[in-house]
Amino acid sequence: MLHRLTLPAGTQNGKEAMAAVLRSVHAANAARHPVELVVADHGGGIQFLIDCPLVLRSLLLVHLLDSFPGAKLERVDDDLLRSANNRKMQCVLLRPDLDFEYLRRDSDRYDPMTAVLSLLKQNRSSSSHARIAIRLRPAHDRRYRWAKRSQYVSDGRCVSKMLQVKLVRGLVHHQRSFRWLSAILARCFVFGGSATPQKESKVYDCLFETQLTIQVETQAPGSADAQERVSDIVGGFSLFGSNDNRWAVAAVGNERPVGHAGLLSPEEIALMWHPVDDAVQVAKLHRLESVEVEPPITLPSAGRHSRLTPLGRTAYRKDSRLVGLPIETLRRHVYVTGKTGVGKSSLMLSMMTANMRDNYGVALIDPHGDLYLDAVAQTPKRRTNDLILFDPGSNQQLVPFNPLDVSGGIDRGRIADGVLSAFVKVFGLDAASAPRLLHIFRNALYTLVEQPEATLIGINRLLTDAQYRKTAVARVTNPAVREFWHGEFGRWHERDRAQFLASLQNKLGAFLSNRQLQLVLGQPKSGFNLRHVMDDGGILLCNLSKGRLGEDSANLLGALLLSSLQLAGESRADIPEAERRDFICYVDELQNYSTTALATSLSEARKYRAPLFVLANQYREQLAPELRSAIVGNCGSLVTFQVGSEDAPFWSRHFGGSVTPEGLMTMPKFHAVANILIDGMPSGPMTIKTLPPPKAIAEKVKKLKRQALRQFARPRAELEEKTDALFR
């Protein structure tokens, strides 16, 4: 049975581990079944192959996987090593000069296998392929006896050195007549040898009868290229010789030659055939595309949970079970990280598709627009009336959004704080760098939320129009806010006041002068009520494409939406927990919108069942330190795609020793390492492959958009008229 051994990046101590495997095989293979170790230039890459009988398959599988964590041993076609009818083969059989002397057993500063693999891959002609085959089986007892006799003769004194050398070679000859003749002559001419070799001698080691064959296939018989490749590889094997023992060519032929097997120890064989370390830079060396980590025995299943949100399928050998998250796990949030283009958005789309199909409330904040369009296409037809499309970059109808709208019953002060945190995120400010600016802005927002039909567009008027400010302050019920305007603000000199307000006006003007933001944020009533969306299980899809809105404007809208979602979720404290409908919020490129309140919301949103966050970004340094800690501490499920060199060590430590930094950095597209909650407890890391999303239907998308705009959007001309009135 032919098997291919493939290892992930990060393999270390390959020689020592392979020697241990060979010793285990030697001890368990009392029937002396032959095993063949092959390194082949095949299929555009260099592959490690093992040909073993069925009775040894389980033994090899156990020991190889124990010695090389993450290795993959898979059955391949036995014809892989057979020559095609129209191809000719040139073969060379190598054997050690002496059975009782060691060849090279260790590497000093470099791995000699590097040179052999480099020669093996030199496929200068597309018509030739090379391979190295090491056929071995535990040595018979008589081979040990003849090796001891050879060593006795080699250590003794002889009347002629030339005769002694010939006698030693005769004792290891493959023909019995030569061996017996040499043994008889040795009794007559060799004296003084030790009848009992030293314990450190090779003949006391566990040995294999080994045939090493170098084979090159070619379409042209007698090809010079094939002969040259054979000669190069034979020369490369001189690196495995020692001062006491070297390789010799035992046979040459167009078919695989049959010759006398030499005796080799596990260390000698392992040095010639072992999975090489990452330091060995050989092109076309076949490695696992990704790390493979064994999943837990029990995974959430449809039988135990009525509705599952799929992550993908396990990617461990032949195990391909569905990995899904029940709603109890989603209530503890999900964090997805990885480089751009590795499959984060595809994973989120698959999850959203399942959530919409299962009648959950869903929100999406997308900074690019592609995920938004895909999510629209996956909306079930029966949920058309639940769909809200918030696309502030549109040139036609727009859905207004007023973050200062208090009609939802949320505390006015909380609304003002949420808006402030969004602007602080976008401005990049803190209390230490701009205390006075934040002080003025906070009191302005506290004042604005108490005005009838207040919008963010009116904040500039509040700061510059004294008569309007006087009227607005008269409506304020908070005595501290009134005291600020009447006392502190009123005592400032006009010159100082202008200077203090200039910085805030400049920052606000950069956003509020954007025409699209004016139309969206300048309406007294929002086109949708977030509290109602959550309670009724609506679908809110937000397209915050930076290409149409501008980066800063898109980030501000996203931060305002995220803050409003958090406040709407917390406002559900007025209804019993059993009546709170689960609402899942997907946020792509989290770093653009993460406010300081998000860290707190990760620990509290589970109580209100909204919003249950599925957060995604590319690397940890994009996030504030307190948010990084909150994600690791409060997100119950973590999914890591391919990451960079800075993040790989952290996630490797987080997942445990079975996931190496190298494995995380070489993870292929649509593969990830996941650690989810199962019955409230972490499952441990497992490798998954995400599911492909279903195909979209273009006609269906047009109908969904038309219906959603009819329900929640307003004509652009109407919005322009109301917005322009605010500037008169």
Disulfide bonds with the S-S distance in Angstrom:
none
